[in-house]
Structure formats: C-alpha cells, structure tokens
Amino acid sequence: MSALPNILSDIRACQHCAAHLPLGPRPVVVAEPRAKIVLIGQAPGTRVHKTGIPWNDPSGDRLRQWLQMDRTQFYSDPRLAIMPMGFCYPGKGKSGDLPPRPECAPKWHDLLLKHLPHVKLVLLIGQYAQRYYLPTSLQKAHPTLTARVKNHDGSGLFFPLPHPSPRNQIWLKKNPWFNDDTLSKLRERVTACLEAA
C-alpha cells in the first residue's frame, strides 16, 4: 500500500476526468497522517481552482466562522484534512456550479481515509457528501438536508452541515436553530477532537 505522500502525489497528478473539466484538472486536497477532523465539501469553485487553496472564498470565510478558526489555523493545522467530493472544479451549471464529478470520491476517498488513522470527526458539508456517506436508513428517516442537520445530535463520526455558500443565506435565516443549537454542538465536537490525545 502506498504511503500518504505518494497517494497525494497521485491525486494531484490525476487526469481521470480531464475530458469533462472545462478548466482542466487541478485537484485540491489537504491531508496529513495526524488529521483528526476531515472536511468533505462539494468541489472547488473557480477561485479555489485558480489559487489551489481549499475554501479560499466567501464560503470558506463562513465555514471558518462556524468553526471559530482563523485562516492561519485552518490552513496550517495538521489535524485538519480537506477532501471534497470532487477534487477539481466541475464547471458551471444553470444555477451555480455543476455537481462534483461522480468518479472522484469512489476512486480516491477510501484510499485517503485508510491513511488517516486518527480521524474522530468527519464534517459532511452539503448534500453531496451526505448522500455519499450517511447510512441509507438515516437518509430515509431524514430525507432533506434540513432534516438531517436539524435532527443530528452532535455525536458520531459524521456531522452533517449545510453548505456555507452565500447562496444559502436565505436557508440560514429560515432556520435560526442552526446558529442557536447546531453551531454550539459543532464547536464542542471540534474542540473535543482537537484536544483529544
């Protein structure tokens, strides 16, 4: 089995979906063996594609606010890993970006996670990550993202979250419980995971 640096090198050289990517491949991923928290979002946008820096946009600003982290900690802490559902920018759709390429997560996620043995928390940011990772029974019990986020008790490996995109401002206003309740649970879990031996 390849060591993590070799896997990351293979991911960054990946051309698997090149024919479908309007700006070409530029996989964005961050992982070190010491990672305790994994952030699984959707796919890079154009700004992230251009800079190669994950969550380097207004969505990332809001996500860091939710986590109560500044940019320095977010980008330098080896206990955080970032692996979106699609590592490359998928292109523009009719309303926002296209979904992540479906080939990416099955090809790379399991391989990466096997080399992150200390993970205690996986943040499933948005519907694509939740559909892929959450048990079918839970998805049937809570078929909408709102229901999954609202009914999550804060425990377990997976923690579902809405996408922090500015496009979700209306959702946040309609669901004040998210700021009042969910973020408290999230911050408690993040702190506990980072402080754990």
LINMO-V129755 format. One line per field, one symbol per residue. ss: DSSP state (~ for helix, > for strand, _ for the rest). phi: phi as a letter, one per 40 degrees, with the letter a starting at -180 (. if undefined). burial: b if it has 9 or more other ideal C-beta (glycine too) atoms within 8 Angstrom, else e. Layout:
ss: ???
phi: ???
burial: ???
This chain:
ss: ___~~~~~~~~~_____~~~________>>______>>>>__>__~~~~~~______~~~~~~~~~~___~~~~~~___>>>>__>_____>____>____~~~~~~~~~~~~_______>>>>>_~~~~~~~__~~~~~~___~~~~~~_______>>>>____~~~~~~~~~__~~~~~~~~~~~~~~~~~~~__
phi: .ccddcccccccccbdbdcbbcbgcadbababdcdbbbbbbcacccccdccgbcfcadccccdccdcfbccccdcbcccbbbaccbcbcchcbcbgcccddcccdccbcdccccbbcbcbabcccgccccccbcddcccccbcbddcccccccgbgccbcbcccddccdcdcccbcdcccbcccccccccccccccc
burial: eeebeebbebbeebeebeeebeeebbbbbbbeeebbbbbbbbbbbeebbeeeebbebebbebbbebbeeeeeebeebebbbbbbbbbbbbbeeeeebebbbeebbebbbebbbebbeebebbbbbbebbbeebbeeebbeebeebbbbbbebebeeeebbbbbbeeebeebbeebeebeeebbebbbbbbeebbeee
